[in-house]
């Protein structure tokens, strides 16, 4: 049987795994729904999106997980329309713009929106009881948005596409 050597693993990967487990223990069910939506979006985009759109797949699928969670929250809690509705409209609109254009300006708009939302969610997180269901959901929102920002920055920083691929995007 092969031995698993932690010394050969990237410390950031290990830290991310530990943080993910801790978040899962703390947030429990709140983490499952956006993850399922993200996985479904990943599979759909991987199989249906044209190859020119594939570089944006991680950022789009991750944020689609969040958007799906919002939509489901609105379906089961229509009284939260004023809280969730603007997020659905703005995030959904920015994601559609990003998917259709795949330009850096649309990516930066998504980053700006997610960054502003991290600040708003962080403020609400600090002002809610740590054991409340609201705080558990907010913790997932914050982490999800931070990862969305990182994935979108990764899209922006990707190597330039060959000239032939750039013409396909126009």
PADREN-221797 format. One record per residue (C-alpha): x negated, z, y. Coordinates in steps of 0.1 Angstrom, whole numbers, padded with zeros to 4 digits, always signed. Layout:
BEGIN
XZY;...
END
This chain:
BEGIN
+0000+0000+0000;-0013-0009+0034;-0022+0018+0058;-0007+0018+0094;-0034+0024+0120;-0021+0036+0153;-0055+0032+0169;-0051-0006+0167;-0018-0005+0186;-0014-0011+0223;-0008+0023+0240;+0019+0007+0262;+0038-0005+0231;+0036+0030+0216;+0047+0046+0249;+0076+0021+0252;+0087+0029+0216;+0086+0066+0222;+0106+0062+0255;+0131+0040+0238;+0137+0065+0210;+0140+0093+0236;+0165+0072+0256;+0184+0065+0225;+0187+0102+0216;+0197+0111+0251;+0221+0082+0259;+0234+0076+0223;+0263+0051+0222;+0257+0040+0258;+0226+0022+0247;+0242+0004+0217;+0266-0018+0236;+0242-0035+0261;+0218-0040+0233;+0244-0057+0211;+0255-0079+0240;+0218-0088+0248;+0212-0097+0212;+0243-0119+0211;+0232-0136+0244;+0197-0141+0230;+0210-0158+0199;+0235-0180+0218;+0209-0190+0244;+0182-0196+0218;+0204-0220+0199;+0224-0236+0227;+0203-0237+0258;+0181-0268+0264;+0144-0263+0259;+0138-0265+0296;+0158-0232+0300;+0139-0213+0273;+0114-0197+0296;+0142-0178+0313;+0157-0167+0280;+0143-0131+0279;+0155-0123+0315;+0188-0140+0311;+0197-0124+0277;+0187-0089+0288;+0208-0091+0319;+0237-0107+0299;+0236-0076+0278;+0242-0055+0310;+0269-0079+0322;+0287-0078+0289;+0286-0040+0290;+0301-0041+0325;+0329-0065+0314;+0337-0043+0284;+0338-0013+0307;+0363-0030+0329;+0384-0041+0300;+0387-0005+0287;+0387+0012+0321;+0405-0011+0346;+0407+0019+0370;+0370+0013+0376;+0375-0021+0391;+0362-0010+0425;+0330+0004+0409;+0323-0023+0382;+0339-0054+0398;+0313-0060+0425;+0285-0056+0399;+0302-0081+0376;+0307-0106+0404;+0272-0103+0420;+0252-0100+0388;+0272-0128+0371;+0269-0151+0401;+0232-0145+0404;+0227-0151+0367;+0246-0183+0368;+0226-0195+0398;+0193-0185+0381;+0203-0203+0348;+0214-0235+0366;+0184-0237+0390;+0156-0218+0372;+0139-0215+0406;+0119-0186+0419;+0142-0179+0448;+0171-0173+0424;+0148-0151+0403;+0138-0131+0434;+0174-0127+0443;+0181-0112+0409;+0151-0089+0413;+0163-0078+0447;+0198-0071+0435;+0186-0052+0404;+0161-0032+0426;+0188-0022+0450;+0210-0012+0421;+0182+0009+0406;+0181+0028+0439;+0218+0033+0439;+0220+0043+0402;+0190+0066+0407;+0207+0084+0436;+0239+0089+0415;+0218+0100+0385;+0201+0128+0405;+0235+0140+0418;+0253+0142+0384;+0249+0169+0358;+0222+0159+0333;+0245+0165+0303;+0274+0145+0316;+0285+0112+0301;+0281+0096+0335;+0244+0106+0337;+0238+0093+0302;+0253+0059+0312;+0233+0059+0345;+0201+0065+0326;+0207+0034+0305;+0217+0015+0337;+0184+0024+0354;+0162+0016+0324;+0181-0016+0318;+0177-0027+0354;+0140-0019+0354;+0134-0039+0323;+0155-0067+0338;+0132-0067+0368;+0101-0068+0346;+0114-0097+0325;+0124-0116+0356;+0089-0110+0372;+0074-0123+0339;+0095-0155+0343;+0081-0159+0379;+0045-0153+0368;+0046-0177+0338;+0021-0206+0339;+0032-0237+0357;+0051-0262+0336;+0037-0297+0330;+0048-0323+0355;+0071-0339+0329;+0090-0306+0324;+0093-0301+0361;+0111-0334+0364;+0135-0325+0337;+0145-0294+0357;+0154-0314+0388;
END
